[in-house]
Amino acid sequence: MNKRALISIILFNSLLTISAQEVVTGLISNIKIRSAWESLKKRKGVTVADTIELPFFDDFSRITVYPDQKKWQDNYVFINNTYSDKQITLGVATFDALDNSGNLYETASSAGFEADHLTSVPVNLAYSSSENIFLSFFYEAGGLADPPEAKDSLTLQFFAPSENKWYSVWKATGDTVTGFKAAIIPVSEDIYLKKGFQFRFINYASLSAGTGDPAMIGNCDQWNIDYVLLDKNRNQGDTIPADVAMTLPVRSLLKTYESMPWNQFRQVFLSEMGPYITIHYQNNDNITRNVTRNFEILDVYKDTIVHSFSRGATNIEPLEKVDYPAVLLYTFNSTGNDSALFRIKSYLTTDAFDRKDNDTIIYFQNFGNYFSFDDGTAEGGYGVNGLGSQNAMVAYRFKSFIPDTLRAVQICFNDSYLNANQRSFDLMVWADNHGIPGETIYSQEEMMVKQGKGINGFYTYVLNDPQPLDSIFYVGWKQRSQTFLNAGFDLNTLHGDRQFYWLNGDWNLSQAKGSIMIRPVFGAPINPTSVNKIYVQKNRIKIWPNPAGDFINIDAGDLLLNYSPVVSISDLQGRELITSSFSDKIDISSLPEGIYFIVLKINGKPAGYNRFIKTR
């Protein structure tokens, strides 16, 4: 009997004894990493960094999915800003049970396995021990995701160039204590003080043996690291660089939603526009520092700065953390009829000697045709599972501010182990009953769990009979089996008591901390356009930023509803330089500076196009 069959039997047997309950579990695949992996495979080659000089520093504030190739030799860890809410600077490196293609390691098991590596490029350490060389970093067990168990670990190893051998020098085991801890290790032995020294982190993980359902197997035993510094002239207490840094993401500037339909916002902007831009920053120095807080809002489609201001300078004490709500005297305004997009840039002005990469944070405020509470990135999976869950229901409360028409519901369903969540469900819409789901307004039976093709993984379920709505309503699903459906779950945005599940005749307020990735779509009819019609129209797609550096973002609109476009990028001579399956974010770092055309193709025919400028 093979390993997968044995695991499935064990899980099925345990499922029979588990009572129905709501469950949050890890991902079996990461769609952002998978998209980046497909792009990476298409490159001609990757430049390998030569031996570098001290200091070696990385705080992972350059959030690009994979580690910086100028500093790290491999790409197994996930660079992100969503798996922790206690990081020392913007961005962390997350170690987990997923490989560099975004899939669960083939060697994953409940017995334990060697998972992610993060290996430095060679460093010149041809110094004497009197130079006092230390390696410091901050590490966190679990963060917002699954904490490692006692048998799991994060290990640090040093490479001895003359022996061509790795030695383990530090280890942390699973811990229930939250937050980051500092570690500092001397590099003083002669076998390491050579040109070509390297260091690497390795995590050892283990799958849970008692999940009860193959659809619940997922990412586990996560560690986050931040602020890695290797340098000379240090001491045992020198655990953190002298730096003022942004720490957490900026969230939506709206009062209620992360995103909402543009036509609805334009009607209720006075009540729904938030009064602040809230930023989070920290003084990682042992002296008082002076900081100026600056803000800028850009209308992306018009490429025009529509509002900028400063909230002045202030002192911040050593190691002080600041959550600063900057008063915002502005409401979004643009000439677009159906959508709008704004870039909110928040940045600090600090001393000249201060590191600058982590002083700026960007957030995109999107207005399309849907409501959402999630930020577009799933860190986990949600569902109701166990004995008695066959008819379980899940509902999410929304409010249409004006009379409008519900046309579709977008749901992000995660991949599951052995495709175990590929089951049918009923798509549901309910009226409000004093704060809980009430009468069923609409149901669409026998929908199948499907994964979307975009970078966020949403699949659009178009309503056969669109529903006019003008007040509070609920959307969700009714299960047809006890299988865990594994919907995307955003751990960074809280649902604010808007999320419910039904079991045994009663609606219950969800106790899961996060937001199910489900989005009701409103507005004009969604009419699938024929390929020939698209070819004639050649829709201009929306892309940003433009000019662009390493990446461009794409808004393909309704082209994604019924098709899976191919992205083609060509130069002015018509030479195709990049081709890939559709993703909301395309890596263009391999392109030289210049002007390029981007075309979305469906069945080999152009369906949408635009032009952009690549800069360095």
C-alpha positions in Angstrom: 0.0 0.0 0.0 1.4 3.4 -1.0 1.9 6.3 1.4 -0.9 8.4 0.1 -3.5 5.6 0.4 -2.4 4.8 3.9 -2.7 8.5 5.0 -6.2 8.7 3.4 -7.4 5.6 5.3 -6.1 6.9 8.6 -7.8 10.3 8.0 -11.1 8.7 7.0 -11.2 6.5 10.1 -10.6 9.5 12.3 -13.2 11.6 10.5 -15.9 9.2 11.7 -15.4 10.2 15.4 -15.0 14.0 15.0 -18.1 16.2 15.8 -19.0 19.0 13.4 -17.1 22.2 14.0 -15.7 25.1 12.1 -12.0 24.6 11.3 -9.1 26.8 10.0 -6.1 24.9 8.5 -3.0 25.6 6.5 -2.6 25.8 2.8 -1.5 22.8 0.7 -0.2 25.2 -2.0 0.6 28.9 -2.2 -0.8 30.4 -5.4 1.5 33.5 -5.2 4.6 31.3 -4.9 3.3 29.0 -7.7 2.8 32.0 -10.0 6.3 33.4 -9.2 7.8 29.9 -9.8 6.2 29.7 -13.3 7.7 33.0 -14.1 11.1 32.0 -12.7 11.3 28.9 -14.8 10.8 30.9 -18.0 13.9 33.0 -17.4 17.0 32.4 -19.5 19.1 31.9 -16.3 19.8 33.3 -12.9 22.9 35.2 -12.0 24.7 33.7 -9.1 26.3 36.2 -6.7 30.0 36.2 -6.1 31.5 36.3 -2.6 30.4 39.5 -0.9 32.0 41.6 1.8 30.7 42.6 5.2 28.2 43.7 6.3 25.6 41.2 5.3 22.1 42.6 6.0 18.6 41.7 5.1 15.3 42.7 6.7 13.2 41.3 3.9 11.5 44.7 3.3 11.9 44.0 -0.5 8.8 41.9 -0.6 9.2 39.9 -3.8 8.0 36.3 -2.9 11.5 34.9 -3.2 14.7 36.0 -1.2 17.0 38.6 -2.8 19.3 36.7 -5.1 22.2 39.0 -4.3 22.2 37.8 -0.7 20.7 34.2 -0.8 21.4 31.2 -2.9 18.1 29.4 -2.8 14.4 30.3 -3.0 12.5 28.0 -0.6 11.3 30.5 1.9 8.4 32.9 1.3 9.1 36.6 1.6 5.8 38.3 2.7 4.1 40.8 5.0 1.1 38.7 6.0 2.2 35.8 8.2 3.1 37.9 11.2 1.7 41.0 13.0 4.7 41.5 15.3 7.6 41.8 12.9 10.5 44.1 13.7 10.5 45.7 10.2 8.3 45.5 7.1 8.5 42.0 5.6 9.6 38.6 7.0 11.0 35.3 5.6 8.5 32.5 6.4 9.7 28.9 6.7 6.9 26.3 6.3 6.0 23.0 4.7 5.7 24.3 1.1 8.5 24.1 -1.4 9.8 26.8 -3.8 7.0 25.9 -6.3 4.4 26.6 -3.7 3.4 23.0 -3.1 3.5 20.7 -0.1 6.9 18.9 0.0 6.7 15.4 -1.4 8.6 14.2 1.6 6.0 15.7 4.0 4.9 13.3 6.7 3.7 13.2 10.3 7.0 11.6 11.3 8.9 14.8 10.5 10.8 16.0 7.5 13.4 18.6 6.4 11.6 21.5 4.7 12.7 25.0 3.8 16.3 26.2 3.5 17.6 29.8 3.4 21.3 29.8 2.4 23.5 32.9 2.2 25.8 33.6 -0.7 29.5 33.2 0.2 30.8 35.9 2.4 34.4 37.0 2.9 35.3 36.3 6.5 39.0 36.3 6.2 39.5 38.1 9.5 41.0 37.3 12.8 38.8 36.4 15.8 39.6 39.8 17.4 37.4 41.5 14.8 34.4 40.3 16.9 32.2 39.0 14.1 28.6 38.1 15.1 25.5 36.9 13.3 22.2 38.2 14.7 18.6 37.7 13.7 15.1 37.7 15.1 12.9 34.6 14.9 9.2 33.9 15.6 7.4 30.6 16.1 4.1 30.4 14.2 3.2 34.1 13.9 -0.4 34.2 12.5 -0.1 30.7 11.1 0.4 27.2 12.5 2.9 27.1 15.4 5.6 24.4 15.3 5.3 21.5 17.7 7.9 20.6 20.3 9.5 18.0 17.9 9.8 20.6 15.2 12.7 23.1 14.9 14.5 25.9 13.2 18.2 25.3 12.9 21.2 27.5 12.0 24.2 26.0 10.3 27.7 27.5 9.5 29.7 26.4 6.5 33.5 25.7 6.9 35.1 26.4 3.5 38.3 24.5 4.1 36.5 21.4 5.2 33.6 21.8 2.7 31.3 20.9 5.6 28.2 22.3 7.4 28.0 22.5 11.2 24.9 23.1 13.3 25.5 26.0 15.7 22.0 27.0 17.0 18.5 25.5 17.3 15.0 26.6 18.4 12.2 24.1 19.0 8.5 24.6 18.9 7.2 27.2 21.3 3.9 28.6 22.3 5.3 32.0 23.2 4.3 34.6 20.5 6.4 37.4 19.1 9.9 37.7 17.9 13.0 36.8 19.9 16.5 38.0 19.3 19.4 35.6 18.7 23.1 36.5 18.3 25.9 33.9 17.6 29.6 34.6 17.5 31.5 33.6 14.4 34.9 33.1 16.0 36.3 29.7 15.1 39.2 29.6 12.6 37.3 27.1 10.4 34.7 29.7 9.6 37.0 32.8 9.4 37.7 32.2 5.7 36.7 33.6 2.4 33.6 31.6 1.2 31.9 31.3 4.6 28.2 30.7 4.4 25.3 30.3 6.9 21.9 28.7 6.4 18.6 28.3 8.2 16.6 25.0 8.0 13.2 24.2 9.4 12.1 20.7 10.3 8.3 20.2 10.2 5.7 17.5 10.6 2.2 17.0 9.4 -0.6 16.5 11.9 -1.6 12.8 12.0 -5.1 13.5 13.3 -6.7 16.1 11.0 -9.7 13.8 10.2 -10.1 14.8 6.5 -7.6 14.8 3.6 -9.0 18.2 2.6 -7.6 19.6 5.9 -4.0 18.6 5.4 -2.0 21.7 4.8 0.8 24.0 5.6 2.2 23.7 9.1 4.9 24.4 11.6 5.8 27.9 10.4 8.7 30.1 11.5 9.4 33.7 10.6 12.8 35.5 10.7 13.6 39.1 10.3 16.6 41.5 10.6 19.5 39.2 9.7 22.9 41.0 10.2 26.4 39.6 9.9 29.1 42.1 10.7 32.3 42.8 12.6 33.0 45.0 15.7 30.0 43.7 17.5 29.2 42.3 20.9 26.8 39.9 22.6 24.3 42.6 23.3 24.3 44.1 19.8 21.2 42.3 18.6 19.5 45.0 16.5 20.7 47.6 13.9 20.2 51.3 14.7 17.2 51.8 12.5 13.7 53.3 12.3 11.4 51.2 10.2 7.8 50.6 9.1 6.5 47.4 10.5 2.9 46.4 9.5 0.9 46.9 6.3 -1.4 49.8 5.7 -5.1 48.6 5.5 -8.1 49.9 3.7 -8.9 53.6 4.1 -12.6 52.7 4.0 -14.7 52.5 7.2 -16.3 49.1 6.5 -14.8 47.2 3.5 -11.4 46.4 2.1 -12.9 47.0 -1.3 -16.4 48.0 -2.6 -18.1 48.7 -5.9 -17.1 52.1 -7.3 -20.6 53.1 -8.2 -21.7 52.5 -4.6 -18.8 54.3 -3.0 -19.5 57.4 -5.1 -23.0 57.5 -3.6 -22.0 57.1 0.0 -18.4 58.4 0.1 -19.1 60.9 2.9 -20.1 58.1 5.3 -17.8 55.3 4.1 -14.5 57.2 3.7 -12.2 56.6 6.7 -10.8 59.5 8.6 -7.3 58.2 9.0 -4.3 56.6 7.3 -2.9 54.4 10.0 0.8 53.5 9.9 2.9 51.4 12.2 6.6 52.1 12.8 9.2 51.3 15.4 12.5 52.8 16.7 15.0 49.9 16.7 17.7 52.2 18.1 18.9 52.8 21.6 18.7 56.6 21.2 15.8 58.9 20.6 15.2 59.5 16.9 13.3 62.2 15.0 10.8 61.1 12.3 8.6 63.0 9.8 5.4 61.2 8.6 4.5 61.8 4.9 1.6 60.6 2.7 0.8 60.6 -0.9 -2.3 59.3 -2.9 -2.0 58.6 -6.6 -4.9 58.0 -9.0 -3.3 55.0 -10.8 -5.4 55.1 -13.9 -4.8 58.8 -14.4 -1.2 58.6 -13.2 -1.7 61.7 -11.2 -1.0 62.6 -7.6 -4.4 63.7 -6.2 -3.4 64.3 -2.6 -0.2 64.6 -0.6 0.5 65.9 2.9 2.8 65.6 5.9 1.8 65.2 9.5 5.0 66.7 10.7 8.1 65.6 12.7 8.1 64.0 16.1 10.5 62.2 18.4 10.3 58.5 19.0 11.9 56.9 22.1 14.4 54.0 22.0 12.6 50.7 21.0 9.2 52.5 21.0 6.4 51.1 18.8 4.0 53.6 17.3 0.6 53.1 15.8 -0.1 56.5 14.2 -3.5 57.5 12.8 -2.8 60.3 10.4 -5.8 62.5 10.0 -7.0 62.2 6.4 -9.0 65.2 4.9 -9.8 63.6 1.6 -12.3 61.4 -0.2 -11.4 59.4 -3.3 -12.5 61.0 -6.5 -11.8 59.9 -10.1 -13.4 60.2 -13.5 -13.8 56.4 -14.0 -17.4 55.1 -14.4 -17.0 51.5 -13.4 -13.8 51.3 -11.4 -10.9 53.2 -9.8 -7.6 52.5 -8.3 -5.5 54.5 -5.9 -2.0 54.0 -4.6 -1.5 55.1 -1.0 2.2 55.7 -0.3 3.3 56.3 3.4 6.9 57.1 4.1 9.1 58.3 6.8 11.8 61.0 6.6 14.6 59.9 9.0 18.3 60.7 9.6 20.7 60.4 6.7 22.5 57.4 8.3 19.2 55.5 8.6 18.3 52.5 6.4 15.8 53.6 3.8 14.4 50.4 2.2 12.0 49.8 5.2 10.8 53.5 5.5 8.1 53.3 2.8 5.0 51.2 2.5 2.5 51.0 -0.4 -1.2 50.1 -0.4 -3.6 49.9 -3.3 -7.2 51.0 -2.7 -9.2 49.2 -5.3 -12.8 50.0 -6.4 -14.3 47.5 -8.8 -17.6 45.7 -8.9 -17.4 43.7 -5.7 -17.4 43.9 -1.9 -14.6 42.3 0.1 -13.3 42.2 3.7 -10.2 40.1 2.8 -7.0 41.6 1.5 -6.7 39.1 -1.4 -4.1 36.8 0.1 -5.1 33.5 1.8 -2.9 32.3 4.7 -5.2 29.4 5.6 -8.3 27.4 4.7 -11.7 27.6 6.3 -14.7 25.2 6.5 -17.1 23.3 8.6 -16.0 19.7 9.1 -16.8 16.5 11.0 -19.8 14.3 11.9 -23.1 16.1 11.3 -21.7 18.7 8.9 -23.4 17.4 5.8 -26.0 20.2 5.7 -23.8 22.8 7.4 -24.0 26.4 6.1 -21.6 29.3 6.1 -22.8 32.9 5.7 -21.1 36.3 5.4 -22.9 39.6 6.1 -22.6 42.4 3.6 -24.6 45.6 2.9 -25.6 47.1 -0.4 -25.8 50.9 0.2 -28.0 51.6 -2.8 -30.5 49.6 -4.9 -28.2 47.4 -7.0 -28.1 43.9 -8.6 -26.1 40.9 -7.3 -24.7 39.3 -10.4 -22.2 36.7 -9.1 -20.3 35.5 -6.1 -16.5 35.0 -6.1 -15.0 32.4 -3.8 -11.4 31.5 -3.3 -11.2 27.8 -2.8 -7.8 26.4 -1.9 -6.1 23.3 -3.4 -6.6 20.2 -1.2 -4.6 17.1 -0.6 -5.6 14.5 -3.2 -8.2 17.0 -4.4 -10.3 16.0 -1.5 -12.4 19.1 -1.5 -13.6 18.7 -5.1 -17.3 18.4 -4.0 -20.5 20.1 -4.8 -22.3 22.7 -2.7 -25.3 25.0 -2.9 -24.6 28.7 -3.4 -26.8 30.7 -1.0 -28.1 34.2 -0.5 -30.1 35.1 2.6 -32.0 38.1 3.9 -31.2 39.7 7.3 -33.0 38.5 10.5 -32.0 40.9 13.2 -28.3 40.4 12.8 -28.2 36.7 11.6 -29.1 35.1 8.3 -32.9 34.8 7.8 -35.1 33.9 4.9 -33.4 32.3 1.8 -33.5 34.8 -1.0 -31.7 32.7 -3.6 -30.0 29.3 -4.0 -28.1 27.8 -6.8 -27.6 24.1 -6.4 -24.9 21.7 -7.3 -22.0 24.2 -7.6 -18.6 22.5 -7.8 -15.5 23.7 -5.8 -13.1 25.2 -8.4 -9.9 27.1 -8.1 -9.6 30.4 -10.0 -6.7 31.2 -12.4 -5.7 34.6 -11.1 -3.0 35.2 -8.5 -5.6 35.4 -5.7 -7.4 32.2 -6.8 -11.0 33.5 -6.9 -13.5 31.6 -9.0 -16.6 33.5 -10.2 -20.0 31.8 -9.8 -22.4 33.7 -12.0 -26.0 33.8 -10.7 -28.5 32.3 -13.2 -31.1 34.7 -11.8 -29.5 38.0 -10.7 -30.9 39.4 -7.4 -31.9 43.1 -6.7 -30.7 44.1 -3.3 -30.7 47.3 -1.4 -29.8 46.5 2.3 -28.2 43.9 4.5 -27.8 40.5 3.0 -25.7 37.3 3.4 -23.9 35.2 0.9 -22.3 31.8 1.5 -22.8 28.1 0.9 -24.7 25.0 2.1 -22.6 21.8 2.2 -23.8 18.6 0.5 -21.3 16.3 2.3 -19.1 16.3 5.5 -16.1 17.2 3.4 -14.0 20.2 4.5 -14.5 22.6 1.5 -11.3 24.5 2.3 -12.2 28.1 1.4 -9.4 30.7 1.4 -9.0 32.4 4.8 -7.3 35.7 5.3 -5.7 35.8 8.7 -4.9 39.5 8.6 -8.3 41.0 8.4 -10.9 40.3 11.1 -14.5 39.7 10.0 -16.0 42.0 12.7 -18.7 39.6 13.8 -20.1 39.3 10.3 -19.3 35.6 9.7 -21.7 32.8 10.7 -22.1 29.1 10.4 -25.2 26.8 10.8 -25.3 23.5 12.6 -28.1 21.4 14.1 -30.7 24.1 13.4 -28.9 27.1 14.9 -26.8 30.0 13.4 -23.6 30.5 15.4 -21.2 33.5 15.3 -17.9 32.4 13.9 -15.0 32.2 16.4 -12.4 31.9 13.6 -10.1 35.0 13.6 -9.8 36.2 10.0 -12.0 36.6 6.9 -13.4 34.0 4.5 -12.4 35.0 1.0 -15.8 35.4 -0.5 -16.9 38.5 -2.6 -20.4 39.4 -3.9 -20.3 41.0 -7.3 -22.7 43.8 -8.3 -23.5 46.1 -11.1 -24.1 45.6 -14.9 -24.9 42.2 -16.4 -22.0 39.9 -16.8 -22.2 38.8 -20.4 -19.6 36.3 -21.5 -17.9 37.8 -24.6 -17.1 35.7 -27.5 -13.4 35.4 -28.5 -14.2 36.8 -32.0 -15.9 39.9 -30.4 -13.0 40.5 -28.1 -10.6 40.2 -31.0 -12.4 43.0 -32.8 -12.6 45.2 -29.8 -9.1 44.6 -28.5 -9.9 45.9 -25.0 -7.3 48.1 -23.3 -6.4 46.4 -20.1 -5.4 48.3 -17.0 -1.8 47.9 -15.8 0.2 49.6 -13.1 2.7 50.9 -12.2 3.7 52.5 -15.5 6.7 53.1 -15.7 7.4 49.8 -14.0 10.5 48.2 -12.3 10.5 44.5 -11.5 6.8 43.8 -11.7 3.6 45.0 -13.4 0.1 44.4 -12.0 -2.8 43.6 -14.4 -6.5 44.2 -14.1 -8.1 42.0 -16.8 -11.7 42.7 -15.7 -14.4 40.4 -17.1 -11.9 38.6 -19.3 -11.2 36.3 -16.4 -14.9 35.2 -15.9 -15.0 32.5 -18.5 -11.5 32.3 -19.9 -7.9 31.7 -18.8 -5.8 34.3 -20.8 -2.2 33.9 -21.7 0.1 36.9 -21.1 2.5 37.9 -23.9 5.0 40.7 -23.7 6.8 41.9 -26.8 9.3 44.7 -27.7 8.7 47.4 -30.3 10.2 45.0 -33.0 7.5 42.5 -32.2 9.8 39.9 -30.6 7.9 38.0 -27.9 10.1 38.1 -24.8 7.8 36.8 -22.0 4.8 34.4 -22.2 3.0 32.9 -19.2 -0.3 31.8 -17.9 -2.3 34.7 -16.5 -1.4 36.2 -13.2 -2.4 39.5 -11.6 1.3 40.2 -11.1 3.9 39.6 -13.8 7.7 39.5 -13.2 9.4 41.7 -15.7 12.8 42.0 -14.0 14.5 40.1 -16.8 13.6 42.9 -19.3 16.1 45.7 -20.1 14.9 49.3 -20.0 12.5 50.2 -22.8 9.0 50.3 -24.1 6.9 47.1 -24.4 3.5 45.8 -25.4 1.5 43.5 -23.2 -1.2 41.4 -24.8 -3.7 39.0 -23.2 -4.5 36.1 -25.6 -7.5 33.8 -25.5 -7.4 30.7 -27.8 -4.4 32.3 -29.5 -6.2 35.6 -30.3 -5.6 39.0 -28.8 -8.2 39.8 -26.1 -6.7 42.8 -24.4 -3.6 45.0 -24.7 -1.6 47.9 -23.3 1.8 49.5 -23.4 4.3 50.1 -20.6 7.7 51.5 -19.9 10.4 49.4 -18.1 12.8 51.3 -15.9 15.5 50.4 -13.4 
